[in-house]
Amino acid sequence: MSLKEAIPTLDTLSSREKLALIEGLWNDVSQEDETLTVTPAQQCLLDARYAEHVANPSAGTTSWSDARDRILKRL
């Protein structure tokens, strides 16, 4: 199923509305589906990013609300 088929009005949504939709979908999926698995490639990337964080915990950290605000200001 394509996005257009799933959400026929997708083209009419503003960028802010699309971001809100993405956030809502993510929240829904993350609470519902415990069967989602991580691929070996994804696990490797997660391990590398975690190692970077352990080596330098203060580099590049930001809260989700701060990151979202910066993204929305660019739109």
Secondary structure, DSSP 8 states (H G I E B T S, - for coil): --HHHH-TTGGGS-HHHHHHHHHHHHHHHHHH-TT----HHHHHHHHHHHHHHHH-TTTT---HHHHHHHHHHH-
